[in-house]
Amino acid sequence: MTTIPSRVDDAISALPAPTCAYIYDLAAFRSRIATIRTALPDDVTVLYAMKANPESKLVAMAAAHCDGVEVASGGELQTALTAGANSIVFGGPAKTDADLRAAVQAPVSTVINVESIEELRRLDRIACDLEVDVDIAFRINRSARTPRGSHIMTGVATPFGIDAKHLAEAVTFARTCPRLRITGLHLHAVSNNLDAEAHAEYITDCFAFADETAAEFKLEFATVNAGGGIGVDPEGKQSFDFDLFARRLHEIKTAGLTLELGRYLAAEVGWYVCEVVDIKHTHGRTFAVVRGGTHHFRLPAAWGYSHPAIVRQCHDWPYPWDRTEVTNTKVNVTGELCTPRDVLARDLHVERLRIGDLLVLPRTGAYAWTISHHDFLSHPHPVVVFLD
């Protein structure tokens, strides 16, 4: 069972009421990066996929301790550069000319993952106008068996990457572009996979595809970017066996392998804390209504699951009437929005829960605050706390 670390609990004690906050443990983030880097072969490049959590202090930590940062917009590019990233991989399916121009002019090593032949044409024009050489990798949507996950990116109809059937056209055109250098392939396939063995098998398959492609088109690839996809179960019922995954990588070819880790690095180091402001019984169900909700943490509503929560009792009670409480029962945890879909957890079992107690949601460091609809109903944003 997940417990609240003492340093996080101390930070919760200092929060203002009514309590609503994100707490990010930077020391745990740094330690997680170090553990992963130690486990992997030395020739594996680890990037932080900052879409998982673009908070500037997390990005700065990742820039200092990973090999670089993967970005997916011009805004993320600027955040990564400001945070001190010395290596950038720029992906995403809808790069504007301004995005491409900013990437081409970035003062650090930058690889652009080309998503289409149209994007390739625009990038060629920009590179020639600026008289700058640009390293590119082709993002390929290929027919391949992929690990299972929450989202499948390749082998199916998606807007991501160049269909493998059009790779020859892309290579042929790129060879006419004097400023573009083909340096690798980008083969991101899945999000939130929890099967370590399957993920290692996919890495092997990526290298087989890269070798076949290099031979067919007489290319040399410096990098084979397998993207991200290493998952964290938000409910805490399963876990990705990273030690097994790392052992498998030590047994196979990994020279030039790049991994873009976002969720796996950040999810476990974030905690969302919300105060129970009401407890009510309606049509046979019990609701714990909190200061917060899906406008702060959208993932449970978007994915249709119930996020675990830890009850943290608070003993102050400022009112002259008895404090409402429930014991040994299940509650639905709902937020402050005027919609029945504002649900963080269903049938959460609580031994004891009172109005004024806190609910602490673990594993909320990734795809949480920044993917949520912050300003619906104009409620205050949560407090954000960083623990050094």
Residue pairs with C-beta under 8 A, 6 or more apart in sequence:
2 236
2 308
2 310
2 362
2 363
3 310
4 12
4 271
4 310
4 312
4 360
4 362
5 25
5 28
7 25
7 27
7 387
8 23
8 25
8 271
8 360
8 387
9 312
11 23
11 385
11 387
12 19
12 21
12 23
12 273
12 312
12 358
12 360
15 21
15 273
15 383
15 385
16 383
17 275
18 275
18 277
18 291
19 273
19 274
19 275
19 291
19 358
20 273
20 274
20 275
20 290
20 291
20 292
20 296
20 380
20 382
20 383
21 272
21 273
21 382
21 383
21 384
21 385
22 270
22 271
22 272
22 273
22 296
22 364
22 368
22 369
22 382
22 383
22 384
22 385
23 270
23 271
23 273
23 385
23 387
24 53
24 55
24 57
24 58
24 269
24 270
24 271
24 365
24 384
24 385
24 386
24 387
25 269
25 270
25 271
25 387
26 57
26 58
26 61
26 269
26 386
26 387
26 388
27 387
27 388
28 268
28 269
29 58
29 61
29 62
29 265
29 266
29 269
29 365
30 61
30 65
32 265
32 268
32 269
33 46
33 48
33 61
33 62
33 65
33 66
33 265
34 65
36 46
36 242
36 261
36 264
36 265
37 46
37 65
37 66
39 242
39 243
39 246
40 46
40 246
40 249
40 259
41 246
41 249
41 250
41 254
41 257
43 254
43 255
43 256
43 257
44 249
44 254
44 257
44 258
44 259
45 67
45 68
45 223
45 257
45 258
45 259
46 66
46 67
46 258
46 259
46 261
47 66
47 67
47 68
47 69
47 70
47 87
47 89
47 258
47 259
47 260
47 261
48 59
48 62
48 63
48 66
48 68
48 69
48 70
48 260
48 261
48 262
48 265
49 70
49 228
49 260
49 261
49 262
49 263
50 58
50 59
50 62
50 69
50 70
50 71
50 76
50 79
50 80
50 262
51 70
51 71
51 72
51 76
51 262
52 262
52 263
52 265
52 266
52 267
52 365
52 366
52 367
53 262
53 266
53 270
53 365
53 366
53 367
53 368
53 369
53 370
54 76
54 79
54 370
55 370
55 384
55 386
56 79
56 82
56 83
57 386
58 266
58 365
59 69
59 79
59 80
59 83
59 85
60 83
60 84
62 69
62 83
62 85
62 265
63 69
63 80
63 83
63 84
63 85
63 86
64 84
66 261
67 87
68 85
68 86
68 87
68 88
68 89
68 109
69 80
69 83
69 85
69 87
69 88
69 89
70 88
70 89
70 90
70 91
70 228
70 260
70 262
71 77
71 79
71 80
71 88
71 89
71 90
71 91
71 92
72 90
72 91
72 92
73 92
73 99
74 95
74 96
74 98
74 99
74 102
74 103
77 88
77 90
77 99
77 102
77 103
77 106
78 102
80 88
81 88
81 106
81 107
81 108
85 108
86 108
86 109
87 108
87 109
87 110
88 103
88 106
88 108
88 109
88 110
88 111
89 110
89 111
89 113
89 137
89 186
89 225
89 258
89 260
90 99
90 103
90 110
90 111
90 112
90 113
91 113
91 115
91 139
91 186
91 188
92 99
92 113
92 115
93 115
93 116
93 159
93 160
93 161
95 103
95 112
95 115
95 119
97 122
97 126
100 112
100 119
100 122
100 123
100 126
101 126
101 130
103 110
103 112
104 110
104 112
104 123
104 126
104 127
104 130
104 132
104 134
105 130
105 132
109 135
110 134
110 135
111 135
111 136
111 137
111 183
111 184
111 223
112 123
112 134
112 135
112 136
112 137
113 136
113 137
113 138
113 139
113 186
113 225
114 120
114 123
114 136
114 137
114 138
114 139
114 162
114 170
115 139
115 160
115 161
115 162
116 162
117 162
117 166
117 169
117 170
117 173
120 136
120 170
120 173
120 174
120 177
120 180
121 173
123 134
123 136
123 180
124 173
124 174
124 177
124 179
124 180
127 133
127 134
127 177
127 179
127 180
128 177
128 178
128 179
131 179
132 179
133 179
133 180
133 181
134 179
134 180
134 181
135 181
135 183
136 174
136 180
136 181
136 182
136 183
137 182
137 183
137 184
137 185
137 186
137 223
137 225
138 161
138 162
138 167
138 170
138 171
138 182
138 184
138 185
138 186
139 160
139 161
139 162
139 185
139 186
139 187
139 188
140 154
140 161
140 162
140 164
140 167
140 185
140 186
140 187
140 209
141 153
141 154
141 155
141 158
141 160
141 161
141 162
141 163
141 164
142 154
142 155
142 164
142 187
142 209
143 155
143 164
144 154
144 155
144 189
144 202
144 205
144 209
145 155
145 205
146 152
146 153
146 154
146 155
146 189
146 190
146 202
147 189
147 190
147 193
147 195
147 198
147 199
147 201
147 202
147 229
148 190
148 193
148 195
148 198
149 190
149 191
149 192
149 193
149 194
149 229
149 231
150 191
150 192
150 231
150 303
151 190
151 191
151 192
152 158
152 189
152 190
153 160
153 161
153 188
153 189
153 190
153 191
153 227
154 160
154 161
154 187
154 188
154 189
154 190
155 189
160 188
161 186
162 170
167 213
167 217
168 217
171 182
171 217
171 219
174 180
174 182
182 219
182 221
183 221
183 222
183 223
184 210
184 221
184 222
184 223
184 224
184 225
184 256
184 258
185 206
185 209
185 210
185 213
185 221
185 223
185 224
185 225
186 225
186 227
187 206
187 209
187 210
187 224
187 225
187 226
187 227
188 225
188 226
188 227
188 228
188 229
188 260
189 202
189 226
189 227
189 229
190 202
190 229
191 228
191 229
191 231
191 263
192 229
192 231
192 232
192 263
193 199
193 229
193 230
193 231
193 240
194 231
194 233
194 238
194 239
194 240
195 240
196 240
196 241
196 242
196 244
196 245
196 248
197 241
197 244
197 245
197 248
199 229
199 230
199 240
199 245
200 244
200 245
200 248
200 249
200 252
202 226
203 226
203 248
203 249
203 252
203 254
203 257
204 252
204 253
206 224
206 226
207 224
207 252
207 253
207 257
210 221
210 224
213 219
213 221
214 220
214 221
221 256
222 256
223 256
223 257
223 258
224 256
224 257
224 258
225 257
225 258
225 260
226 257
226 258
226 259
227 259
227 260
228 259
228 260
228 261
228 262
228 263
228 264
230 240
230 242
230 245
230 259
230 261
230 263
230 264
231 240
231 263
231 264
232 239
232 240
232 263
232 264
232 267
232 268
232 363
232 366
233 239
234 267
234 299
234 300
234 303
234 305
234 307
234 363
235 305
235 306
235 307
235 308
236 308
236 362
236 363
240 264
242 264
249 257
262 366
263 366
263 367
265 366
266 365
266 366
267 363
267 364
267 365
267 366
267 367
268 362
268 363
268 365
269 365
270 363
270 364
270 365
270 366
270 368
271 360
271 361
271 362
271 364
271 365
272 292
272 296
272 297
272 360
272 361
272 364
272 368
272 382
273 312
273 358
273 359
273 360
273 361
274 290
274 291
274 292
274 293
274 296
274 335
274 344
274 358
274 359
274 361
275 290
275 291
275 292
275 314
275 356
275 357
275 358
275 359
276 288
276 289
276 290
276 353
276 354
276 355
276 356
276 357
276 358
276 359
277 289
277 290
277 291
277 336
277 355
278 287
278 288
278 289
278 324
278 355
279 286
279 287
279 288
279 289
279 324
279 325
279 326
279 331
279 353
279 354
279 355
280 286
280 287
280 289
281 287
285 332
286 326
286 329
286 330
286 331
286 332
287 331
287 332
287 333
287 334
288 331
288 332
288 333
288 334
288 348
288 350
288 353
288 359
289 334
289 335
289 336
290 333
290 334
290 335
290 336
290 344
290 359
291 336
292 335
292 336
292 344
292 382
293 334
293 335
293 336
293 337
293 342
293 344
294 300
294 301
294 335
294 337
294 341
294 342
294 343
294 344
294 372
294 373
295 335
295 337
295 342
295 372
295 373
295 374
295 375
295 376
295 377
295 379
296 335
296 368
296 369
296 372
296 374
296 381
296 382
297 307
297 344
297 361
297 364
297 368
297 369
297 372
298 368
298 371
298 372
298 373
299 307
299 367
299 368
299 371
300 306
300 307
300 343
300 344
300 345
301 341
301 342
301 343
302 371
306 343
306 344
306 345
306 346
306 347
306 348
307 344
307 345
307 361
307 364
308 345
308 348
308 361
308 362
308 363
309 333
309 344
309 345
309 348
309 359
309 360
309 361
310 359
310 360
310 361
310 362
311 350
311 351
311 352
311 353
311 357
311 358
311 359
311 360
312 357
312 358
312 359
312 360
313 352
313 354
313 357
313 358
314 356
314 357
314 358
316 356
317 323
317 356
323 354
323 355
323 356
324 354
324 355
325 352
325 353
325 354
325 355
326 350
326 352
326 353
327 350
327 351
327 352
327 353
328 350
328 351
328 352
329 349
329 350
330 347
330 348
330 349
330 350
331 345
331 347
331 348
331 350
331 353
332 343
332 345
332 346
332 347
332 348
333 343
333 344
333 345
333 346
333 348
333 359
334 342
334 343
334 344
335 342
335 343
335 344
336 342
336 377
336 379
337 376
337 377
337 379
338 377
344 359
344 361
369 382
369 384
374 381
